[in-house]
Amino acid sequence: MPIEILMPALSPTMTEGKLSRWMKNEGDSVSSGDILAEIETDKATMEVEAVDEGVLGKILIAGDTDNVAVNTPIALILEDGESDADLNGYSAAAPVTRPAAEQVVESSAPAPVSVSGPAVEFVAPESEWNGSFTKTTVREALRDAMAEEMRRNKKVFLMGEEVAQYQGAYKISQGLLDEFGAKRVIDTPITEHGFAGLGVGAAFYGLNPIVEFMTFNFAMQAIDHIINSAAKTRYMSGGQVSSPIVFRGPNGVASRVGAQHSQCYASWYAHCPGLKVVSPYSAADAKGLLKSAIRDPNPVIFLENELMYGTSFDVPDTDDWTVPIGKAKVVRPGTDVTIVTFSLMVGKALDAAEELAKEGISAEVIDLRTIRPLDTETILTSVRKTNRLVTVEEGWAFAGIGSEISAIVMEQAFDYLDAPVKRVAGVDVPLPYAANLEQLALPQSSHIITSAKEVCYRS
Amino acid sequence: MATKKTPPKRASKKRTASSALPSDITNELILDFYREMLLIRRFEEKAGQMYGMGLIGGFCHLYIGQEAVVVGIQSALEERDTILTSYRDHGHMLACGMDPDGVMAELTGRSGGYSKGKGGSMHMFSEEKGFYGGHGIVGAQVPIGTGIAFAHKYLEEKAVNVAYLGDGALNQGQVYESFNMASLWELPVVYVIENNSYAMGTSTARSSANSTELYHRGNAYGIPGMQVDGMDVVAVREAAKIAVEHARSGKGPYIMEMMTYRYRGHSMSDPAKYRSKEEVQKVREERDPIERLRALMLKKKIIDEAGMKQIDKDVKAIVSKSAEFAQSSPEPDPSELYTDVYADA
């Protein structure tokens, strides 16, 4: 059988084109790579190269023909040992339609996809600690978590700017260089894009890097590697290559450092499948979640808060305290209104709840602890009880964490709501420097109180 | 003060078909080179044809013309070594021994593909063969490869990572961030610049300062460089042995600039109007890596015409089989949509 040469598609969108002219004549011998013809696509003139070897037996579509459908046979090639006689038996088949497009239609389409994707697995909360506690700062808790995991697993290492000799720009890595040496506690140049990518490469190969960003503001230089390289590779490799890496550092607004150094990235990273996003409030959660993050085989974004580093909390006296990623915590039970928040804002919400109690409003405060995967069950259970919801975050409201939570509650607990959800968030401006303006731009306890009263129809 | 230079090393010398072959280049090796380069070329021609039939979607970047680079470099590597490259990656995968069936089936988006059809032409991996992608963002593979080299050193494996990049990627900032760290920490990585003269449609002369000497780009970091005829597989291998040995022995990174050429457009939908047909034709006639090896084999009587025909036939059969597999392998099951996003904690 002679070999059919088909009208090629030279872009994913091309369905037909013009066969401009033939560069070979009937009877010419052709070999791989020879230019057979020129065709005009919707974009440009392109050459058709031979893939098979033989003799150009017959031209089926003459040069200067318009509207030739893709995959129409345009010529026949005779292979070694074939002659013109073999052409006689040939009858042109109907143009083959583009198989890829066909099959998409044919294949049984999956069931309609819910916006939130596959069912979220139930995550059990950490078991209660019955032992002793020690007052520990968030700073020390983070350091202890890293030290314990580095003792446990030699593949865990820490890299970042000033993490070793300087002992950490915010002193999180104090003492780690002394204990683990320069091989595992590595000062990097100021080169976020580079060392984030380097960390991902090391993780691909099976190491467990902890990459510290001096603040998450600088991680915008590295966000391509965090998302395109770390978050997507497992999927793109069909499950072959994972990125067991932790990116950690202070996130959000510090104090009077201006717009470029004051931003919450929770919704940026939480947007992306493949990442886990954690943002703890207390020292015990900071320690337990960081240990879980380091042990997790996926890329974890660990958002800390500079203003919390010096705050002390009770932390269990054990070197095996872990908190599961994906489990929120009711930090103050209540019955009238649910306040959902995370990180520094948990403190503001607790203050607000205290004030609200004085006015007879019982607020339930939920500390998300993990942003992705989001513990929707804890939120929904609370809303079904209180019938009212206020979300609080330092970041901007637009496409923020509060927006996502109110969408989920609307979808899954609409009938339980007695009032529209209220979002308390940072004002929609770059963060100003002036002390008074900065204060005005950020959520305060007073905003939370006002919003809680509004959803309770109290003034 | 006297001007200082870190003199990059040039390739020992230009090798042509007539020069005496180095002693480690056996007849068997030459035949392997021929088989592997031909496999890449025929595979890519087939991929181009299947793209034309609508069996392959999206972007498809063919490696035709550049075959000697990967084949020569791969022959200088050991099993424990690793490689990664950009999106023009089919040749690299075949050269490191990945199964043509699995590669072609990924191009057609089928479940038998290396990434179960979820990655496509630009995103394939094989930990078994030391191939770490397949990366779609220009230059992003360079810090990742540097990180794999970091892991080699951390684990004290005496292995080397080869990070391939194009002349276009060489202008990305993250490449220099990688050069800095690799040199600072003496990481075992060889950066192979595949200089095919065009960053998509922009020639090196229009995009790169000092464009005739890209191997100098590591000078500021103290990284030695060499420029090699990337259309001569024997020259590539001999040069690669120097660079790989340098990296393996703990002396840090090395930069190789391979002077090569791609015959096809940047991707399938590129009509390549930024260069003349004569320019392409001249390279095909005078520098084609496969034709040059053919001439060498005949001259040295390593194989006769009939033997060569047999290899051509064998290679063609492998490629045809891969094309058949890539069309008969089923599309991924719809349930695959949700798998492989996260590893189980």
Interface residues (C-beta under 8 A of the other chain):
Chain A: L6 M7 P8 A9 L10 S11 P12 S32 G33 T41 K43 A44 T45 M46 V48 E49 V51 V70 N71 V96 R98 P99 A100 A101 Q103 S107 S108 A109 P110 V113 G117 P118 F157 K183 T188 P189 T191 H193 G194 F195 A196 G197 L198 G199 V200 G201 A202 A203 F204 Y205 G206 L207 D224 H225 N228 S229 T233 R234 Y235 M236 S237 G238 G239 Q240 V241 S242 P244 P273 G274 K276 S292 R295 D296 P297 N298 I325
Chain B: R41 R42 E45 K46 G48 Q49 Y51 G52 M53 G54 L55 I56 G57 G58 I64 T82 T108 G109 G113 Y114 S115 K116 G117 K118 G119 H123 M124 F125 S126 E127 Y132 G133 G134 H135 G136 I137 A140 V142 P143 I144 G145 T146 G147 I148 A149 F150 A151 H152 Y154 L155 G173 Q174 E177 S178 N180 M181 L184 Y263 G265 M268 S269 P271 K273 R284 Q327 E331 P334 S335 L337 Y338 T339 D340 V341 Y342 A343 D344 A345
